[in-house]
Amino acid sequence: MKIQSIWIFLFLSSILAISGCIQDKTTSSPQGSSKTSTDNTALEESQLSATYFYLESRRHAQKDEIPQAIVSLEKAIEKDPDSAFLKRDLIRFYLKQKKNDQALILAQTLVNQDPENIDNLLLLVRLIKKPDQETQLPGLFKKILALDPKNKETYLRLGKIYMENQNFQDALDLFSRMAEQLPDYYVAYFYIGEAHLLMNSNVLAKEAFLKTIELEPDLVEPRFRLIEIYEKQEEKTSKKKILESYEKILEIEPENDRAVLEMALFHYKNNQKDKASNLFRELGIEAKEDSRLVMVAVDTFISEKRYKDAVIVFSQMLKANPDNANLNFFAGMAYEALEDFETAIKHYLKVTPEHPQYKKTLLSIAFLYRDLGKPGESIKILEQQHKKDPKDIDIISFLASFYEDQTQYNKAMAILEDGLKTTPANTTLLFRLGTIQDKAGLKDQSIQTMKAVIQTDPDNASALNYLGYTYADMGVKLDEALDLISRALKQKPEDGYITDSMGWVYYKKQDYEKAVHYLERAAQLSDFETIIASHLADAYVKLGQLENALTTYKKALENDKNEDKNLTRELEEKIKDLEKKLNEK
């Protein structure tokens, strides 16, 4: 309390001193007499009023009454609009109340008020968070560096922008300037090396990373970068340098799992199988108790899409720990990425129900069996899981989908109806049921089911579109169809299929110009998907634009995946008819 009282006393004293100075200033009247300037008196009152509201804000802040403190500070700024001190204090309170936009506006005001003030500039860049505001950051960073060429944070933030936008030369120039200004700062040389590495200037990158290590010998990251460079070289000494680098990393950080994994892989690839086996065995045993080690392997190999290396690493670790669910799961992922589906399934089947990714594993197995042309196996594994957990909505939904693919519509509808007994308002199951009812020829039931989805979720764009398109395709309730699809389009204005539905309704209403308007948009959004392009061509025919129609039918046929042979034949016939008509003309 004493310190605060002294501070307030000093602050008030400074204000009173200013007031005293103002009062001493006099002006001469035309008669030669002296009097106090009225302008100065007004200024004195303004300063005192600002002080009063500022102190009021401090009292509110002490009681944690932040909204009231904000009101008082805003009044203080009204009285003294040029006070940077008051504005910075108000920004602090805005941020406490998560009023980030107001804080940003006020920070911009400070910069406009004093554009050469580096504290104001730094405050502004720290408050810019939104992507649409970030375009001004590079200019602000450059201005900060012009005022303060040794500002480390600004170099790093601007350099990050350059690197993310792949402006590697700009990044290199920036970090080179940083090294000139801060010659003993190892970070500058590290990023010079990064920029050179990304520009494939390996010799210069190597020099920069060696300089980084010279300045900070206990760093491991530049040593990993040097290994990347050595791996690209074909010199006989490179392998020796790689091994020495791993050994040095482990000397600095004996628990560095990435280095151990990479070194084991290095031995394996260089036919030093005994050394590799010993390391992998230790890693496999360690993985029993340390899931972190497994995640390091995932980050190092799978996340970086080094799938062949991942297969070696996980397969070798599994020799010491063959039933480890975690290792088998990630081994399966690596084999799946390499499209060795049979081996991936073998590993996935060893993942136990206790594993957090067990359900994902089962679904992966089901899809892999399908891709191998074994849909029966897909269904079998999902049916087994459904028996164990009949209420699992995900399993119900995917199992119904597999039944649907095999045209086992009755089974698909039965399992969905069972699921809906437990969760009758589940719109995912309801929508799936409605689509399968439609495929099974139960059009009226499908319509009722889609209505149930919309009743439960009035903004369900998929159901709104499905029901609207159904009416349009049947040529019934076209005004209602238009309303349904309009509601769907509000939810998803960039959806090509919903836009197609809108065009198709207008086609059925014989408003062909509007139909073409929407169908052209739908075709662009869907990259001329077959059925959408076919609809557009049909509309062109109605408007007599036969050449456009022919071109569009051909695009539809080009994109046809022959899933619907009737549609393929229909397109071929329409193309022949149009070509004949155009030739006759």
C-alpha positions, 0 to 999 in steps of 0.5 A: 500500500505504501508503494502505491500511495507514493506512486499516486502522490508522485503522479498527482504531483506531476500533474499539479506541477504541470498545472502550476506551469500552465497557471504561470503563463500569462498573456497581455491584454490590449491595455497592457495588463496581464491575465491568465489564458482561458485556454490554459485554464481549460487545459488545466481542468481537462488534465485534472478531470482525466486524473480523476477518472484515471484514479477512479479506474484504479479504485475499481481495478483494486476491487476487481470491477473491471467493466467499471474500470473500463468505463472510467478509463474511457472517460479519462481518455475523452478528457485527454485523448492524446494520453498514450499512458491511459490508452495502454492501460485501457488496452490491458483491461480490454484484454482482461475482458476478452475485448480483443477487437477493441484492444486492437483498434485502440492499439492502431490508434496509438500507432497512428498517433505516434508511428515511430514509437516502437512500444506502440508498434510491438503492442499492435503486432502482438494483438493481431491474431485474425488471418484477415488482419495478418497481411499488415504484419510484414510491413509493421515488422519491417518498420520495427526492425528499422527502428530497432535492428536488434529486436529478436522477436520481430526477426523470428516472427517475420522469418516465420511468415516468409518460411510459411509462404515459401519466400525462402530468399526473403527469409535468408536475407532477413536472417543474414541481416539478423546475424549481422546485427546479432553475430553471437546469436545462434538462432540466426545461423540456424534459420540461415541453415534452414533457408539454405536447406530448403533452397537445396544449397546444402554446402551453405546450409552445412556451414550455417549449422556448423556455426550454430553448433559452434555458438551453442555446442549442446544443441541437437536440432542442427545436428539432425539437420547435418545428418539430412545433408550427409545422407544426400552426399555420396562421400565415403566419409558421410556414413561415418559423420552420420554415425558420429552425429547420432552418437554426439546427440545421444551424448548430449541427450541420452534419452533422445528417442528419435536419435536412437530410432534413427541410429537403429534404422541406420545400422539396419540399412547399412547391413549392420544387422546385429547392432540394429537388432540389439537397438530395436530389441531394446526399443521394443521392450521399452515400448511395453512401458513407454507409449511416448517412445511409440509416438516419437516413432510415429512423429518421426516416420509416419507423420513425415510419410516415411512409410518404408522406414516406418515398416522397418522400425515397427516390424523390428520392434515387434520382434521383441514385443509381438503382441503390443497393440500400439506397435501393431496398430501403427505397423498396420497404418504403415503397411496400409499407406504402402497399399500392402493391405493383407499385411496391414490387416494381420497387424490390425487384427492384433489390436485389442479392445482396450486400445483407444483406436480399437473401433477405428481399427475395426473400421479400417479392417472392414474397408481394407477387406472391401478394397481387396474384394472381400465384402463378406469379410467386411460384413462379418467383422462388423457383425461380430462387433455389433453383437458385442456392442449393439448400441454403437451408432458408428458400427450400425451406420457402417454395417448398414452401408456395407449391406447397402453396397451388397444390395442387402437392403432389408438387412440394412433397414432392419439394423438401422430400425433397431438402432433407432429404437434406442435413439429415435431422434438420431438424424444420421440413422434416419437419413441413412434409412431414408436413402436405403428405403428409396433404393429399395423402391419404398419411395413413400416410406423414404419421403416420410423418413426424410420428413422425420429428419427435417422435423427433428433437425429443420436445418438438415441440408442433406434431408432438405435437399434429398426430399426436395430433389425427390419431389422434383424428380417425381414432378410433384409438389414443385413449389414445396420442393423449391422451398426445401432446396432453397433452405438447404442452399442457405445452409450450403451455398457452395454445394454443387449437388444442392445447386443442381437440385435447384436447377432441376426444380426449375427444369421441372417447372419449365423455367429453363433459363433459371434452370441453366443459371443454377445448373451451370453453377452446379457443373462448375462446383462439381467439376461436371459430375456426370449426372449434374452435367447431364441435367445441364445438357438437358436444359440446354436442349430445351433452350435450343442450345444444341452445340452447348448440349452436345459438348456438355453430354460429352463431358458427362460421359467422360466423367462417367464411372460406368456405375449406372449402365443405364445412364451410360447408354442414355448419354451415348444415345443422346450424343448420337441424336444430337450429332445427327441433328447438328449434321442435318442442319 
